[in-house]
């Protein structure tokens, strides 16, 4: 029972020991938090680099698609022009045939 009574009494030495352990614990906690902060910053930096590479790749793909779409647009304009010339030729031939047949019959 005497041992328990001693444990209930807070002497200056015991209080100093407790304060030292608390200080040591907080120092370790702060060191751990700093280390985790450094690790988190490194992870974010790695993610930023990865995303930058992905966006650069995406930008390149979009520019390539833009070039292909412009090429397709030029092709479509060329096809349209050819169709209009063909339609005008057919119309001119038809008009010429009708006028020519009227001249011969008439």
C-alpha positions as a LaTeX table, in Angstrom:
\begin{tabular}{lrrr}
\hline
Residue & $x$ (\AA) & $y$ (\AA) & $z$ (\AA) \\
\hline
Unk1 & 0.00 & 0.00 & 0.00 \\
Unk2 & 2.92 & 2.30 & 0.63 \\
Unk3 & 3.93 & 1.97 & $-2.99$ \\
Unk4 & 0.52 & 3.13 & $-4.12$ \\
Unk5 & 0.64 & 6.13 & $-1.84$ \\
Unk6 & 3.99 & 7.10 & $-3.37$ \\
Unk7 & 2.46 & 6.90 & $-6.86$ \\
Unk8 & $-0.36$ & 9.21 & $-5.83$ \\
Unk9 & 2.05 & 11.85 & $-4.64$ \\
Unk10 & 3.45 & 14.12 & $-7.34$ \\
Unk11 & 6.94 & 15.12 & $-6.44$ \\
Unk12 & 8.95 & 17.70 & $-8.33$ \\
Unk13 & 11.05 & 14.92 & $-9.85$ \\
Unk14 & 8.00 & 13.07 & $-11.07$ \\
Unk15 & 6.46 & 16.24 & $-12.49$ \\
Unk16 & 9.73 & 17.08 & $-14.24$ \\
Unk17 & 9.86 & 13.55 & $-15.65$ \\
Unk18 & 6.28 & 13.85 & $-16.90$ \\
Unk19 & 6.99 & 17.24 & $-18.46$ \\
Unk20 & 10.09 & 15.80 & $-20.17$ \\
Unk21 & 8.12 & 12.86 & $-21.58$ \\
Unk22 & 5.35 & 15.17 & $-22.82$ \\
Unk23 & 7.91 & 17.48 & $-24.47$ \\
Unk24 & 9.65 & 14.52 & $-26.08$ \\
Unk25 & 6.34 & 13.16 & $-27.31$ \\
Unk26 & 5.38 & 16.49 & $-28.89$ \\
Unk27 & 8.81 & 16.82 & $-30.51$ \\
Unk28 & 8.42 & 13.37 & $-32.05$ \\
Unk29 & 4.90 & 14.24 & $-33.17$ \\
Unk30 & 6.08 & 17.47 & $-34.83$ \\
Unk31 & 8.92 & 15.60 & $-36.55$ \\
Unk32 & 6.49 & 12.97 & $-37.83$ \\
Unk33 & 4.12 & 15.66 & $-39.08$ \\
Unk34 & 6.97 & 17.46 & $-40.88$ \\
Unk35 & 8.02 & 14.20 & $-42.53$ \\
Unk36 & 4.46 & 13.51 & $-43.62$ \\
Unk37 & 4.15 & 17.06 & $-44.93$ \\
Unk38 & 7.28 & 16.57 & $-47.03$ \\
Unk39 & 5.92 & 13.27 & $-48.35$ \\
Unk40 & 2.56 & 14.84 & $-49.19$ \\
Unk41 & 4.28 & 17.72 & $-51.01$ \\
Unk42 & 6.35 & 15.23 & $-53.01$ \\
Unk43 & 3.24 & 13.28 & $-53.94$ \\
Unk44 & 1.45 & 16.44 & $-55.08$ \\
Unk45 & 4.46 & 17.48 & $-57.12$ \\
Unk46 & 4.53 & 14.06 & $-58.80$ \\
Unk47 & 0.79 & 14.29 & $-59.54$ \\
Unk48 & 1.24 & 17.79 & $-60.97$ \\
Unk49 & 3.98 & 16.55 & $-63.30$ \\
Unk50 & 1.86 & 13.58 & $-64.36$ \\
Unk51 & $-1.15$ & 15.81 & $-65.09$ \\
Unk52 & 1.04 & 18.28 & $-67.01$ \\
Unk53 & 2.28 & 15.44 & $-69.23$ \\
Unk54 & $-1.28$ & 14.22 & $-69.76$ \\
Unk55 & $-2.53$ & 17.69 & $-70.72$ \\
Unk56 & 0.39 & 18.20 & $-73.10$ \\
Unk57 & $-0.41$ & 14.87 & $-74.74$ \\
Unk58 & $-4.09$ & 15.77 & $-74.95$ \\
Unk59 & $-3.25$ & 19.15 & $-76.47$ \\
Unk60 & $-1.09$ & 17.44 & $-79.11$ \\
Unk61 & $-3.90$ & 15.01 & $-79.92$ \\
Unk62 & $-6.37$ & 17.88 & $-80.26$ \\
Unk63 & $-4.05$ & 19.78 & $-82.60$ \\
Unk64 & $-3.65$ & 16.65 & $-84.71$ \\
Unk65 & $-7.42$ & 16.20 & $-84.88$ \\
Unk66 & $-7.81$ & 19.85 & $-85.84$ \\
Unk67 & $-5.44$ & 19.35 & $-88.76$ \\
Unk68 & $-7.31$ & 16.24 & $-89.86$ \\
Unk69 & $-10.66$ & 18.05 & $-89.64$ \\
Unk70 & $-9.35$ & 20.94 & $-91.73$ \\
Unk71 & $-8.14$ & 18.44 & $-94.33$ \\
Unk72 & $-11.58$ & 16.82 & $-94.34$ \\
Unk73 & $-13.19$ & 20.24 & $-94.76$ \\
Unk74 & $-11.00$ & 20.96 & $-97.80$ \\
Unk75 & $-11.95$ & 17.55 & $-99.25$ \\
Unk76 & $-15.65$ & 18.24 & $-98.67$ \\
Unk77 & $-15.38$ & 21.64 & $-100.39$ \\
Unk78 & $-13.63$ & 19.97 & $-103.33$ \\
Unk79 & $-16.35$ & 17.29 & $-103.57$ \\
Unk80 & $-19.03$ & 19.99 & $-103.39$ \\
Unk81 & $-17.36$ & 21.95 & $-106.17$ \\
Unk82 & $-17.11$ & 18.83 & $-108.35$ \\
Unk83 & $-20.78$ & 18.00 & $-107.74$ \\
Unk84 & $-21.86$ & 21.54 & $-108.65$ \\
Unk85 & $-19.83$ & 21.43 & $-111.87$ \\
Unk86 & $-21.35$ & 18.02 & $-112.70$ \\
Unk87 & $-24.87$ & 19.29 & $-111.97$ \\
Unk88 & $-24.27$ & 22.37 & $-114.15$ \\
Unk89 & $-22.97$ & 20.12 & $-116.95$ \\
Unk90 & $-26.03$ & 17.84 & $-116.73$ \\
Unk91 & $-28.34$ & 20.88 & $-116.69$ \\
Unk92 & $-26.57$ & 22.42 & $-119.69$ \\
Unk93 & $-26.71$ & 19.11 & $-121.58$ \\
Unk94 & $-30.40$ & 18.72 & $-120.82$ \\
Unk95 & $-31.20$ & 22.27 & $-121.89$ \\
Unk96 & $-29.10$ & 21.81 & $-125.02$ \\
Unk97 & $-30.88$ & 18.54 & $-125.85$ \\
Unk98 & $-34.32$ & 20.10 & $-125.35$ \\
Unk99 & $-33.46$ & 23.20 & $-127.41$ \\
Unk100 & $-31.75$ & 21.08 & $-130.05$ \\
Unk101 & $-34.72$ & 18.72 & $-130.36$ \\
Unk102 & $-37.09$ & 21.68 & $-130.67$ \\
Unk103 & $-34.95$ & 23.17 & $-133.43$ \\
Unk104 & $-34.90$ & 19.90 & $-135.32$ \\
Unk105 & $-38.61$ & 19.29 & $-134.87$ \\
Unk106 & $-39.62$ & 22.78 & $-135.33$ \\
\hline
\end{tabular}
